[in-house]
Amino acid sequence: MLNTLQNTPLWVYAIFLLLCYYGVKALSPTHESKTSLLVTPPLLLGWSLYSLNLTLSPQISIGCWLAAVILGSLAALVVFARKGIELDDPETGLIVPGTAKTLVLYLLFFAVNYYFGYQDEVHPEFAVTVEMVLLKATASGFVCGLISGRALKFYRVLLTLQAKRPQMSAG
């Protein structure tokens, strides 16, 4: 275990610290801009899809990945509540109440990528088995689905709050 940590590149620790920073920051109310809500899902989904090993059973890999993305997105709809979310002052973004869910989500994202990166480096012969390829596709898809589902849910909340705002001031 210590050998694994010692041989981990420094940039991996930098990403881990960055994710921890943003995860701890999310324990307090945070600002979610419309841009980040729209840009995050396609970037993560594209990165996740690009990282799939499509040399063995590409149709099954993409199918597992897509099913996991859908399940992750549905889970995000349940896990991330709308309660307490408000429009920011210029009414172009959201103020989201603090939660530990975001920290857990970021750490899960890191753990999944770290585990599969470790397997690729240490056990390359195991990393290319059909089982491992499908596990990676499923885990990656589910985590990306969670993150994307959260962003899309919050984007819908933003649009709903923006649509209600003029009606509130008119009444």
Summary of the structure (lengths in Angstrom):
residues: 171
radius of gyration: 18.5
end to end distance: 62.9
largest distance: 66.5
contacts: 499
relative contact order: 0.20
helix: 74%
strand: 6%
